[in-house]
């Protein structure tokens, strides 16, 4: 990196609508006397807004209190039940390795030798003696008790906090608890902004914007997303025989946050302010050594706690997944978005529920794309294994139906269970013979929802290398479980040997990419979505950005994040530089729409396109998106009735531009509506995105019917907003590909993926390790899939790809 970049000083940025004086870095404001409520001049708005958001997302006071209560009970159950199993059960009696003779005049000869469950349980005195005689058990129980008491105190504090937020919702926001589920977050956020005008929660700003609230809720997450985007965190591990692997777990992520953000020795002096010494470049070497010592200390603590965390991880995994695996063995073959994938695919200023919804919509297309790759040899083997296992299982079932005494034969139930598991696993490798898949179109469909894709995936969707890189973002659940089990062992070594080597780069990153926004505090400069400072000329910001290669966000993150935030928050007024970029994008869309297919043609193709992409449950916005994705295939297919007078060089871009231009024209206040625009969104309504529709029916509705219609329109508006962003992602990626090809003069050959980063410039940071860590965050749930709310049902049908998409055997 250049010297002027390395030693760039920390900056302060004034909001364009801010009139507060400079130099105010502390948000602690004296609360005037006489106020009847505690919501004036709040000291820690980060924590306050975060609690408000979580309260809404977790469905209110009752649900949150019950979750906390059962978390305590769950931990207590795991500890006590495990202790009971290890010390209070006589397994020789339970497995009939030792005879038990019941004495009694009323018992027959056979009943005297029958083993009952109480026979295998030791008396209380003997059980207590065993526990007291094992010092390790006593030590572990003491540690568990201390942790449980700590969690109990924390739960009590949390419940008091939840009650305060409940009162805030009822008294300040005028939202009753029984109506909370009917309000979207945008509506709650709108009431917060309105409340700021009436009774200031933050006295440094006259008005709060949507971006201010997002900055406070996502302050540290935006830093993490930026560090992943710039390949700063060591999440890549080179494994013998397997090559490079992405390895990021809940434990490692927790340690990263502990070291950098909120630990006692972190870089931040409070929730909203970076420590002043990290803002000056003069002592960067000394600060680097200090951070290196902190990382070393954290790694050593992880190493000492490793045995205890491993025990907890194994026990929690067993109690969580054993029954599920027995009932549905194929569930381990289901996929989930990896933690690394969630950070790589996350926009700047994207809340959790927005990310969950976006990745949830992309789950099925991603699963179908991954299932399109099958090994012919493995398919043949799976069919034969399923045949032989099924034959034996059928005979055993028939025998048990004929005579139930067959079940008393030793290990017969075990054999039936194992054969059932083998058959289920084998069938997961057998593709559906009636489905034909187009890997490129499926990959485009995935891109429409996840919004980010390395350049070299384009045109290579049928290659196994692309599939392997996609698997780093979309991993098997079995891989997730294995990584979390190994996490406590590997994490200390990653911290000690990998993260320490990046301490100087981390110090430079926080100094170079931290800005102080008046009324908000220190935030990651990438979260400003400033095209001038962090734009990439290859992503439609040429002539609008002054960023060097070091300052540019990779993969169009700045541009795509800006569009996403603008679409999700239509009332937000972007700064001038951002407004110029958005206007330039709209002009480009209008130009490309002139040579694209008409919206009427795309809408008429919707049913066929939906069938082509096998999206049986598509909604209106999904049908519109499917039309854009599949239009190039239909155009090149030579189907009768198609207008072949023009076949655009980039059909996907022109089709997306055509629909986006139609959306834009339908949002004009007095624009005439064509028949294809009756369901297109309009943001002219004061309360958020709405749709043009006839009002004759709505005028005659009752109040309750009108409320239901309003909720339905709000949900439909959200779906169309997501579809609009998907169209922008497709369009911007296609234009970026054109720009890249024009610059290089030829198609670039596929290159190995570096943290899925496609920057053509030099990488500042190279990650070569993996991550894992103990759940010392205090969550009793351990490393449960706490961020995975999307439906992860297994897609049992593995489609048969065409010959170009088959993986090699």
Number of C-alpha atoms within 10 A of each C-alpha: 12 9 7 8 13 17 15 16 19 18 16 15 13 16 15 10 12 14 13 15 10 11 8 12 15 13 19 13 13 10 13 8 6 6 9 7 10 11 17 18 19 19 17 17 19 20 15 17 18 16 18 22 20 15 19 21 16 13 14 22 19 14 12 17 18 12 13 20 15 14 18 19 13 14 21 16 13 15 16 11 12 13 17 16 12 14 18 22 19 16 14 11 17 17 11 13 9 12 14 15 13 16 12 9 6 8 11 11 11 9 14 15 15 13 18 12 9 11 15 18 19 15 12 10 9 13 18 14 12 14 18 12 11 11 10 11 16 13 11 14 16 12 12 16 14 12 15 18 12 12 19 16 10 14 17 14 11 16 18 13 14 21 15 16 22 22 16 17 22 13 12 16 17 11 18 14 17 9 8 18 14 13 13 16 16 14 13 18 19 18 16 21 19 16 16 18 13 10 13 19 24 22 17 19 19 16 19 22 19 18 19 16 21 21 25 23 24 22 23 19 21 25 24 23 24 27 19 23 21 22 22 22 26 26 26 22 19 15 12 7 6 8 8 18 18 26 25 27 27 25 22 26 19 16 26 22 16 18 18 22 23 16 15 12 15 19 22 19 15 15 17 23 19 22 14 12 13 22 21 17 18 12 11 21 14 11 18 21 14 15 24 20 15 19 28 19 15 19 23 16 12 25 20 12 17 20 14 14 22 20 13 20 23 15 14 21 18 13 11 13 14 13 11 14 14 14 12 15 18 22 21 18 19 19 25 28 26 24 23 22 22 20 20 25 23 27 27 29 26 21 15 17 14 15 18 19 16 20 25 20 19 19 23 20 23 27 21 21 27 24 22 28 24 22 16 16 10 13 18 12 15 19 15 12 17 19 14 13 18 16 12 13 19 13 11 18 15 11 14 14 12 10 10 12 10 15 16 10 9 9 10 14 14 10 14 18 14 15 20 19 18 18 21 16 20 21 18 20 22 23 21 16 11 7 14 15 20 20 25 18 21 24 26 22 25 24 20 29 25 25 29 21 22 21 22 19 20 17 14 18 22 24 17 17 17 21 22 14 19 21 19 19 22 23 21 19 19 14 15 20 20 12 19 29 24 17 28 28 21 22 26 29 20 23 28 20 14 21 23 22 15 20 23 18 18 20 22 24 18 21 25 23 21 25 25 21 21 22 25 24 24 26 24 27 23 26 28 23 26 21 26 18 20 28 30 28 20 18 22 22 22 14 10 18 19 17 17 17 19 17 19 24 23 25 25 27 26 26 25 22 21 25 21 23 21 19 18 20 17 16 18 13 13 18 14 11 15 21 15 15 23 19 11 15 17 16 13 15 23 21 15 19 22 13 16 22 22 15 24 13 15 24 19 13 19 22 17 16 24 22 14 21 20 17 16 10 8 16 13 15 20 19 23 26 29 29 29 29 29 27 25 20 16 16 16 12 10 11 10 7 6 12 12 12 6 10 14 16 9 15 22 24 27 28 31 33 30 25 29 23 22 20 19 17 18 24 22 13 11 8 10 11 15 10 8 15 19 13 18 24 24 20 20 15 11 8 13 18 24 23 21 15 13 9 8 8 9 14 9 10 12 10 10 9 12 15 13 13 14 14 15 12 16 19 15 21 22 20 18 24 21 23 21 25 23 24 27 24 25 26 23 23 27 20 19 19 18 15 16 18 13 11 11 9 9 9 14 11 9 15 12 13 16 18 25 24 19 18 19 11 11 9 16 12 15 16 21 20 25 27 32 29 33 31 24 15 12 13 14 22 17 21 20 17 14 9 15 16 13 15 11 17 14 17 17 18 17 22 22 21 23 15 9 12 21 18 17 11 9
